[in-house]
């Protein structure tokens, strides 16, 4: 199978909470994280339709108050792949570019894209 990913993935285990008005809140762990998304395993994983949006919180991060808006792009028996869309912080909604700029982060892919 040909690799279609454009972002480098970092195998990282971090505790997360995923929430949605339909199923409430479930806890899980990341398996890997990239500049634009995350794959997570969830306890008692609900069926998440492709394209649906959920809220994602990294529980043990330096800024656990950041709440990411994430889109479901794939679901398997092992977990769910989410694309990070934007994030909320102190009542404001921001694009991921602002977060990268604030933390001085960029991916190898971003060097070559507009």
N, C-alpha and C positions, 0 to 999 in steps of 0.2 A: 504494500500500500504506500502510495506516494505521500510524503509529508506536506501538508498544506498550511501549516502554521507559519505566520510571519513574525511572531514574537517569541523570544527566548523564554523558556519556562524554568522556574526555580522550584525544586522539590522542597516544600516547606510544610511543616505541620503546625497549624495554628487553630485555636478554638474560635468558632464563629457561631453566630445566631442568624438564622434566616427567618424572616417574618413576612406574612401576607394576611390580608383581611379575611381570606377564605379559611386558611388552616391555622392561623395563629402564629406561634413561634416554635421553631425546632432548633436544636443544637447539633453541631457537627464539627468536623475538622477539615482543614484544607489538605489536599494531596500535593497540589502544585499551584503556583501563582505566576502570572506573566504580567506584563505592563498593561494589558487590557482585559484580563480575565482571571478566573480562578476555577479549579475543579475541587468540589467538596464532597465528602461523605456525610450523610445526615442520619441521625438516629430517627427511626420511625419516619422514613422519607415519604412525604406525600407525592402523588403524581403531579408533576409540574408541566403543564402544556408548553410546548416550544413557543417562544415569543412572549411568554408571560413575564411580568416584572415582579421582583421581590426586593425586600430590603435586606441588606447584608451588613452585619456588624462584626468587626474583628475584636473579640472580647478582651484579649490580653495585650493589645497593641499600646503604643505610647499615647495614642489618641483614640480611645475606645468610643468617644462620643461622635466620631465620624460615622455617618450612616450612608452606605452606598446604595444607589439604585442600580439593580443588576437585571439583566435580561437572560432568560433561560435559552441556551443554544443547543444543549444536548443533555439527555438523561440516560443513564445505564443502570444496571443492577448495582454497580459500585457507588454511584453518586450522580451528581449533576454538575454540568459545566455552565458557568455564568459569565456573561460579558459585562464588564463594569461600564455603566453608562455615564453617571455623574454621582455627586455626593452632596449630602446635606451637613451643614455645620452651623450651630447657633442660629437657626432659623433661616439661613440662606442656602441657596442651591448653587453649586459650582460645577464647572466642567473639570475633567481629569487633568487638563493642561494646567489649570491653576494649582492643583495639588502637586503635580510634578515640578512646577516652577517654584512653589513654596519650599519643597524639600530638596530642590536642586537635582531632581532625578530626570533621567531620560533613558530610553532604551536604544539599543544599537539600531533598531529599525527607524526610530524617530530622526536619526541623523540624516537619513536619506529621503524622508517624506516631508510634505509641506505642512 
